[in-house]
């Protein structure tokens, strides 16, 4: 359930969001962020929660109340969807749209590397409680203000195309869902492939392409558009489709993941050497680069860097 939007005296729109454990207050002519007075208390409460494991918080067991007796019972499964406390207020001075406010929070989630939401229960299965956990870059060479300005510029450019805003949010959401620690290998792969395919749709629409590319050629095409070194697993030709598209075809069309029913194989199957490059980690890195490029910064060093590394980059916007 969404929080009720607050309309500011200047005609904009405001809303509380969270959970973000860093104090952050700023004001520009386009937006403002204020840290709630309860920030310190709420951060301490989340950090001390018994459901926090390795900087991820989980919803805990589903609680069921018996109507007749009034007794509460902890069910043998989690509640999956859950909420965290709000920690900040975002105001967009030049907008009155809840969708636009939500979009800025989605993009802020991406740039901070942790899920943020304006909704009462906006988390699924688990979420990190520290910034930077879900991306391979940091904002050391830019600021949250730079990230929000870039987001607002994209929003203005795509104002007549609401599908673009939803697709960007979908890419971010799929990227984050893929990193849930309890995912099986095929689940992680499918979330990441969906995110890559959504990136392709965003670029295809933007480029007004009048040709149709096969799944095998899409990632290579996007990489070349943005001067990203093409990963080996995405290289494709008429004679040899990309290895990643073959994995995708088997999983989607035959419910087989490296020759086994879903859930019975790691990435690479019975060929351990196939997993030495950690393809899914590289997929995550590529999605991050594509998002930065699609949001309007395709010429940065980060976007044009190779994905076959565990290096953490400083993002410049």
URKACOR-V168971 format. One record per pair of residues at least 24 apart in sequence whose C-alpha atoms are under 8 Angstrom apart, sorted by sequence separation. I is the first residue (numbers start at 1). J is the second residue. D is the distance in whole Angstrom. If there is no record, write none. Layout:
# URKACOR-V168971
i | j | d
I | J | D
I | J | D
This chain:
# URKACOR-V168971
i | j | d
110 | 134 | 8
171 | 195 | 5
217 | 241 | 7
283 | 307 | 8
110 | 135 | 7
170 | 195 | 7
171 | 196 | 8
216 | 241 | 5
217 | 242 | 7
282 | 307 | 5
112 | 138 | 8
216 | 242 | 5
282 | 308 | 6
111 | 138 | 8
112 | 139 | 8
171 | 198 | 6
282 | 309 | 8
111 | 139 | 8
170 | 198 | 8
171 | 199 | 7
216 | 244 | 8
216 | 245 | 5
168 | 198 | 8
215 | 245 | 6
216 | 246 | 8
167 | 198 | 6
168 | 199 | 8
277 | 308 | 7
86 | 118 | 8
112 | 144 | 8
167 | 199 | 8
111 | 144 | 8
168 | 202 | 8
167 | 202 | 7
83 | 119 | 8
84 | 120 | 8
108 | 144 | 8
111 | 147 | 7
83 | 120 | 6
84 | 121 | 7
83 | 121 | 4
164 | 202 | 7
82 | 121 | 5
83 | 122 | 6
84 | 123 | 8
108 | 147 | 7
81 | 121 | 6
82 | 122 | 6
83 | 123 | 6
108 | 148 | 7
81 | 122 | 7
82 | 123 | 5
107 | 148 | 8
134 | 175 | 8
81 | 123 | 6
82 | 124 | 7
134 | 176 | 6
42 | 85 | 7
80 | 123 | 8
81 | 124 | 5
82 | 125 | 8
80 | 124 | 5
81 | 125 | 6
104 | 148 | 7
107 | 151 | 7
42 | 87 | 7
80 | 125 | 4
134 | 179 | 7
79 | 125 | 8
80 | 126 | 8
233 | 279 | 8
78 | 125 | 8
104 | 151 | 6
39 | 87 | 5
104 | 152 | 7
38 | 87 | 7
39 | 88 | 8
36 | 86 | 8
36 | 87 | 5
35 | 87 | 6
36 | 88 | 5
35 | 88 | 4
36 | 89 | 7
124 | 177 | 8
127 | 180 | 7
34 | 88 | 6
35 | 89 | 7
126 | 180 | 7
33 | 88 | 7
34 | 89 | 5
100 | 155 | 8
125 | 180 | 8
193 | 248 | 8
33 | 89 | 6
34 | 90 | 7
33 | 90 | 5
32 | 90 | 6
33 | 91 | 6
190 | 248 | 8
31 | 90 | 7
32 | 91 | 5
31 | 91 | 5
32 | 92 | 7
31 | 92 | 5
32 | 93 | 8
115 | 176 | 8
30 | 92 | 6
31 | 93 | 5
103 | 165 | 7
107 | 169 | 7
110 | 172 | 6
30 | 93 | 5
31 | 94 | 8
103 | 166 | 8
106 | 169 | 6
24 | 88 | 8
29 | 93 | 7
30 | 94 | 6
19 | 84 | 6
107 | 172 | 8
186 | 251 | 8
18 | 84 | 7
19 | 85 | 6
20 | 86 | 8
21 | 87 | 7
59 | 125 | 7
103 | 169 | 7
106 | 172 | 7
18 | 85 | 6
19 | 86 | 6
20 | 87 | 6
58 | 125 | 6
59 | 126 | 7
226 | 293 | 7
18 | 86 | 4
19 | 87 | 6
20 | 88 | 8
58 | 126 | 4
17 | 86 | 5
18 | 87 | 5
57 | 126 | 6
58 | 127 | 7
16 | 86 | 6
17 | 87 | 6
18 | 88 | 6
56 | 126 | 6
57 | 127 | 6
16 | 87 | 7
17 | 88 | 6
56 | 127 | 5
57 | 128 | 6
186 | 257 | 7
16 | 88 | 6
17 | 89 | 6
56 | 128 | 4
57 | 129 | 7
226 | 298 | 6
16 | 89 | 4
17 | 90 | 7
55 | 128 | 6
56 | 129 | 6
226 | 299 | 8
15 | 89 | 6
16 | 90 | 6
55 | 129 | 6
14 | 89 | 7
15 | 90 | 6
55 | 130 | 7
228 | 303 | 7
229 | 304 | 7
231 | 306 | 8
14 | 90 | 6
15 | 91 | 7
186 | 262 | 6
228 | 304 | 5
229 | 305 | 7
230 | 306 | 8
231 | 307 | 7
14 | 91 | 4
186 | 263 | 6
226 | 303 | 7
227 | 304 | 6
228 | 305 | 6
229 | 306 | 5
231 | 308 | 7
13 | 91 | 6
14 | 92 | 6
185 | 263 | 7
226 | 304 | 7
228 | 306 | 7
229 | 307 | 8
12 | 91 | 7
13 | 92 | 5
184 | 263 | 6
186 | 265 | 8
12 | 92 | 5
13 | 93 | 7
185 | 265 | 7
186 | 266 | 8
12 | 93 | 4
13 | 94 | 8
185 | 266 | 6
186 | 267 | 7
11 | 93 | 7
12 | 94 | 5
13 | 95 | 6
47 | 129 | 8
185 | 267 | 6
8 | 91 | 8
10 | 93 | 7
11 | 94 | 7
12 | 95 | 5
13 | 96 | 5
46 | 129 | 8
11 | 95 | 8
12 | 96 | 5
13 | 97 | 7
8 | 93 | 8
11 | 96 | 7
13 | 98 | 7
15 | 101 | 8
14 | 101 | 8
13 | 101 | 7
17 | 105 | 8
192 | 280 | 8
199 | 287 | 8
7 | 96 | 7
193 | 283 | 8
189 | 280 | 6
192 | 283 | 7
196 | 287 | 6
199 | 290 | 7
203 | 294 | 7
188 | 280 | 8
192 | 284 | 7
195 | 287 | 7
199 | 291 | 7
202 | 294 | 8
5 | 98 | 7
192 | 287 | 8
199 | 294 | 8
19 | 115 | 8
20 | 116 | 7
19 | 116 | 6
18 | 116 | 5
19 | 117 | 7
17 | 116 | 7
18 | 117 | 6
17 | 117 | 5
18 | 118 | 7
17 | 118 | 4
16 | 118 | 6
17 | 119 | 7
15 | 118 | 7
21 | 129 | 7
20 | 129 | 8
21 | 130 | 7
175 | 284 | 7
19 | 129 | 8
20 | 130 | 8
21 | 131 | 8
20 | 131 | 8
175 | 287 | 7
3 | 118 | 6
2 | 118 | 7
3 | 119 | 6
2 | 119 | 4
3 | 120 | 6
1 | 119 | 6
2 | 120 | 6
1 | 120 | 6
26 | 145 | 8
30 | 149 | 8
1 | 121 | 7
168 | 291 | 8
154 | 295 | 6
154 | 296 | 7
151 | 295 | 7
150 | 295 | 7
150 | 296 | 7
135 | 284 | 8
136 | 285 | 6
135 | 285 | 7
136 | 288 | 8
135 | 288 | 7
150 | 317 | 8
147 | 317 | 7
146 | 317 | 7
141 | 314 | 6
142 | 315 | 7
136 | 310 | 8
138 | 312 | 7
140 | 314 | 6
141 | 315 | 6
142 | 316 | 6
136 | 311 | 7
137 | 312 | 5
138 | 313 | 6
139 | 314 | 6
140 | 315 | 7
141 | 316 | 5
142 | 317 | 6
136 | 312 | 5
137 | 313 | 4
138 | 314 | 5
139 | 315 | 6
136 | 313 | 6
137 | 314 | 5
138 | 315 | 6
139 | 316 | 7
137 | 315 | 6
